[in-house]
Amino acid sequence: MKTLFSPFSKKQFAGLRAGDEVLISGELLTARDAAHKKLFELLRSGKKLPVSLKDQIVYYVGPTPAKKGEVIGSAGPTTSSRMDKYAPELMRAGLLGMIGKGKRSSEVRDAIIKNKAVYFSTVGGAGAYLSKKIKSSKIIAYPELGTEAVRRIEVRDFPAVVAIDAKGRAIKGFVG
C-alpha cells in the first residue's frame, strides 16, 4: 500500500504502477458531468476557470446531502466514462489525477500518457464508507449545480487503486 499526500506532483505519481493500492490524504476537487461541461466550455472559449486544475486530483462524485453532524453525505464514485469527452482538455489545463469507477476511453489513456497523469479507481457502492474518509467539504464553484457543484474536500486515507498509470499501463478491463 502506497500513501499519497497533497500537494500532488508528476514526480510523486511517476513511481505508481497500474494495480498499486493507494491511500490518498489531502485536498481534492470534486466534479461530475455538469461541472465538467462548464469547465470544458470555459477552457475552449479561452476564459479563466473558477478554480485552478494545476496538479489537482478530481474525484468524480456527487455526494448526497449531509445528515446533521456529518461533513458530507454518501460519497461514492460515479462512472468515469461520462467525463471522457472532457478529461483530455482538463488534463491539458493541469489536472493531474482522476478518481472514479469503470473504464476509460483510449483517448483518455493517450491524454494520461501525454500529461503524465493517473486514473485511480475506487469502490462503487461504498459511498457511506468513503464519506467517512472525507474530513471537510466546501462548494467552491457552480453552487447552482447542487450535488454536482465543484467542491474542495479534504480526505484522509482515501482508498483507491491505480487503474491507469502515467505510462498508460492499465488494469485489465479499464481501457476500452
The 8 nearest C-alpha neighbors of each residue, nearest first, counted from 0:
[[1, 20, 21, 2, 19, 22, 160, 158],
 [2, 0, 21, 22, 20, 3, 19, 23],
 [1, 3, 22, 21, 23, 4, 0, 24],
 [4, 2, 23, 22, 24, 1, 5, 21],
 [3, 5, 24, 25, 23, 6, 7, 2],
 [6, 4, 7, 25, 26, 24, 3, 23],
 [5, 7, 4, 8, 25, 54, 26, 55],
 [6, 8, 5, 54, 4, 11, 55, 9],
 [9, 7, 11, 10, 54, 12, 6, 95],
 [8, 10, 12, 11, 13, 115, 116, 7],
 [9, 11, 13, 8, 12, 14, 7, 115],
 [12, 10, 8, 9, 13, 7, 14, 3],
 [11, 13, 9, 15, 10, 14, 8, 117],
 [14, 12, 10, 15, 11, 9, 165, 115],
 [15, 13, 12, 16, 11, 10, 165, 164],
 [14, 16, 12, 13, 164, 19, 17, 161],
 [17, 15, 164, 19, 18, 14, 161, 168],
 [16, 18, 161, 164, 169, 162, 163, 19],
 [17, 19, 161, 160, 170, 16, 162, 20],
 [20, 18, 161, 160, 17, 16, 21, 15],
 [19, 21, 160, 0, 159, 1, 18, 161],
 [22, 20, 1, 159, 0, 2, 160, 158],
 [21, 23, 156, 158, 2, 157, 3, 1],
 [22, 24, 157, 3, 156, 2, 4, 21],
 [25, 23, 155, 4, 154, 156, 3, 157],
 [26, 24, 5, 153, 154, 4, 155, 27],
 [25, 27, 153, 152, 5, 154, 151, 28],
 [28, 26, 152, 56, 151, 57, 153, 55],
 [27, 29, 57, 151, 150, 58, 152, 56],
 [30, 28, 58, 150, 57, 149, 59, 60],
 [31, 29, 149, 59, 34, 147, 60, 148],
 [30, 32, 59, 147, 34, 33, 35, 60],
 [31, 33, 35, 34, 82, 36, 81, 30],
 [32, 34, 36, 35, 31, 37, 147, 144],
 [35, 33, 37, 36, 32, 31, 30, 38],
 [36, 34, 32, 38, 33, 37, 39, 31],
 [35, 37, 39, 33, 34, 38, 40, 32],
 [38, 36, 34, 40, 39, 35, 41, 33],
 [39, 37, 35, 41, 40, 36, 34, 42],
 [40, 38, 36, 42, 37, 41, 35, 85],
 [39, 41, 43, 37, 42, 38, 36, 44],
 [42, 40, 46, 44, 38, 43, 39, 45],
 [43, 41, 45, 39, 44, 40, 46, 38],
 [42, 44, 40, 41, 45, 39, 46, 88],
 [43, 45, 41, 42, 46, 40, 39, 47],
 [46, 44, 42, 43, 41, 47, 40, 48],
 [45, 47, 41, 44, 42, 48, 43, 40],
 [48, 46, 49, 41, 45, 42, 50, 51],
 [47, 49, 50, 41, 46, 38, 51, 42],
 [48, 50, 140, 47, 51, 139, 38, 141],
 [51, 49, 48, 52, 140, 139, 47, 149],
 [50, 52, 53, 48, 49, 55, 93, 92],
 [51, 53, 94, 93, 55, 54, 92, 50],
 [52, 54, 93, 94, 55, 51, 92, 95],
 [55, 53, 95, 94, 7, 93, 8, 52],
 [56, 54, 94, 52, 95, 53, 96, 57],
 [57, 55, 96, 97, 27, 95, 28, 94],
 [56, 58, 28, 97, 29, 27, 98, 59],
 [59, 57, 98, 29, 60, 97, 28, 99],
 [60, 58, 99, 31, 30, 77, 76, 29],
 [61, 59, 76, 77, 58, 62, 31, 29],
 [60, 62, 146, 147, 31, 63, 74, 59],
 [63, 61, 74, 73, 72, 146, 60, 64],
 [62, 64, 72, 73, 65, 146, 61, 74],
 [65, 63, 72, 71, 62, 66, 146, 73],
 [66, 64, 72, 71, 69, 70, 63, 67],
 [65, 67, 69, 68, 72, 64, 71, 70],
 [68, 66, 69, 65, 70, 71, 64, 72],
 [67, 69, 66, 70, 65, 71, 72, 64],
 [70, 68, 66, 71, 65, 67, 72, 131],
 [71, 69, 135, 65, 136, 134, 68, 72],
 [72, 70, 65, 69, 64, 130, 73, 136],
 [73, 71, 65, 63, 64, 62, 74, 66],
 [72, 74, 127, 126, 63, 130, 62, 75],
 [75, 73, 126, 62, 130, 129, 72, 60],
 [126, 74, 76, 125, 123, 60, 73, 124],
 [77, 75, 99, 60, 59, 123, 100, 74],
 [76, 78, 60, 59, 99, 79, 100, 75],
 [77, 79, 100, 80, 101, 99, 81, 76],
 [78, 80, 99, 81, 100, 82, 101, 77],
 [79, 81, 83, 82, 103, 78, 102, 101],
 [80, 82, 79, 83, 78, 32, 84, 31],
 [81, 83, 80, 85, 79, 84, 86, 32],
 [84, 82, 80, 86, 85, 81, 107, 104],
 [83, 85, 82, 86, 87, 81, 80, 107],
 [86, 84, 83, 82, 88, 87, 39, 35],
 [85, 87, 89, 83, 88, 82, 84, 90],
 [88, 86, 90, 110, 89, 85, 107, 91],
 [89, 87, 91, 90, 86, 85, 92, 39],
 [88, 90, 92, 86, 91, 87, 94, 85],
 [89, 91, 94, 93, 87, 92, 88, 86],
 [90, 92, 88, 89, 93, 87, 114, 94],
 [93, 91, 89, 90, 94, 52, 88, 53],
 [94, 92, 53, 90, 52, 91, 54, 95],
 [95, 93, 90, 52, 55, 53, 54, 89],
 [96, 94, 116, 54, 55, 56, 93, 90],
 [97, 95, 56, 117, 116, 118, 94, 57],
 [96, 98, 57, 118, 56, 58, 119, 117],
 [99, 97, 58, 119, 120, 59, 118, 57],
 [100, 98, 76, 120, 59, 79, 77, 121],
 [101, 99, 120, 78, 79, 76, 121, 77],
 [100, 102, 78, 79, 173, 103, 99, 80],
 [101, 103, 173, 174, 80, 172, 175, 104],
 [104, 102, 174, 80, 173, 107, 175, 105],
 [105, 103, 106, 107, 175, 174, 108, 83],
 [104, 106, 108, 107, 174, 175, 109, 103],
 [107, 105, 109, 104, 108, 110, 87, 83],
 [106, 108, 110, 104, 109, 105, 87, 111],
 [107, 109, 111, 105, 110, 106, 167, 112],
 [108, 110, 106, 112, 107, 111, 105, 113],
 [111, 109, 113, 107, 87, 112, 108, 114],
 [110, 112, 116, 108, 114, 109, 115, 113],
 [111, 113, 115, 109, 166, 165, 110, 167],
 [112, 114, 110, 111, 115, 109, 116, 165],
 [113, 115, 111, 116, 112, 110, 90, 91],
 [116, 114, 165, 112, 111, 113, 9, 117],
 [115, 117, 95, 111, 165, 114, 96, 112],
 [118, 116, 96, 164, 165, 163, 111, 119],
 [119, 117, 97, 163, 162, 96, 98, 161],
 [120, 118, 161, 98, 162, 160, 159, 97],
 [121, 119, 99, 100, 160, 98, 159, 162],
 [120, 122, 159, 100, 99, 160, 123, 158],
 [121, 123, 125, 124, 120, 100, 76, 75],
 [122, 124, 125, 76, 75, 100, 121, 126],
 [123, 125, 126, 75, 122, 76, 127, 128],
 [124, 126, 128, 123, 127, 75, 122, 129],
 [75, 127, 125, 74, 73, 129, 128, 124],
 [126, 128, 73, 130, 129, 125, 74, 131],
 [129, 127, 125, 126, 130, 131, 132, 73],
 [128, 130, 126, 131, 132, 127, 74, 125],
 [129, 131, 74, 127, 133, 132, 128, 73],
 [130, 132, 129, 133, 128, 127, 134, 71],
 [133, 131, 130, 129, 155, 154, 157, 134],
 [134, 132, 154, 130, 131, 153, 135, 155],
 [133, 135, 153, 154, 132, 70, 155, 136],
 [136, 134, 153, 152, 70, 133, 137, 154],
 [135, 137, 152, 151, 150, 70, 153, 71],
 [136, 138, 150, 151, 139, 152, 135, 149],
 [137, 139, 150, 149, 140, 151, 148, 142],
 [138, 140, 150, 149, 137, 151, 141, 142],
 [141, 139, 149, 142, 138, 148, 49, 150],
 [140, 142, 148, 143, 144, 149, 139, 34],
 [143, 141, 148, 144, 145, 140, 138, 139],
 [144, 142, 141, 145, 148, 147, 140, 146],
 [145, 143, 148, 147, 142, 141, 146, 33],
 [144, 146, 147, 143, 148, 142, 141, 61],
 [145, 147, 61, 148, 62, 144, 63, 64],
 [146, 148, 61, 144, 145, 31, 30, 34],
 [149, 147, 144, 141, 142, 145, 146, 140],
 [148, 150, 30, 140, 29, 139, 138, 141],
 [151, 149, 138, 29, 137, 139, 28, 152],
 [150, 152, 28, 137, 27, 136, 138, 29],
 [153, 151, 136, 27, 135, 26, 150, 28],
 [152, 154, 26, 135, 25, 134, 133, 27],
 [155, 153, 133, 24, 25, 132, 134, 157],
 [154, 156, 24, 132, 157, 23, 25, 133],
 [157, 155, 22, 23, 24, 158, 132, 154],
 [156, 158, 23, 22, 155, 132, 154, 24],
 [159, 157, 22, 21, 156, 23, 121, 160],
 [158, 160, 121, 21, 120, 119, 20, 22],
 [159, 161, 20, 120, 119, 19, 162, 21],
 [160, 162, 119, 17, 18, 19, 163, 118],
 [161, 163, 119, 17, 170, 169, 118, 120],
 [164, 162, 169, 118, 17, 168, 161, 167],
 [163, 165, 117, 17, 167, 16, 166, 168],
 [164, 166, 115, 116, 112, 117, 167, 111],
 [167, 165, 112, 164, 168, 115, 111, 163],
 [168, 166, 164, 112, 165, 163, 108, 169],
 [167, 169, 164, 163, 166, 17, 170, 16],
 [170, 168, 163, 17, 162, 171, 167, 173],
 [169, 171, 162, 173, 17, 18, 172, 163],
 [172, 170, 173, 169, 174, 162, 168, 102],
 [171, 173, 174, 170, 102, 175, 169, 101],
 [172, 174, 102, 171, 170, 103, 169, 101],
 [175, 173, 103, 102, 104, 172, 105, 169],
 [174, 104, 105, 103, 102, 173, 172, 108]]
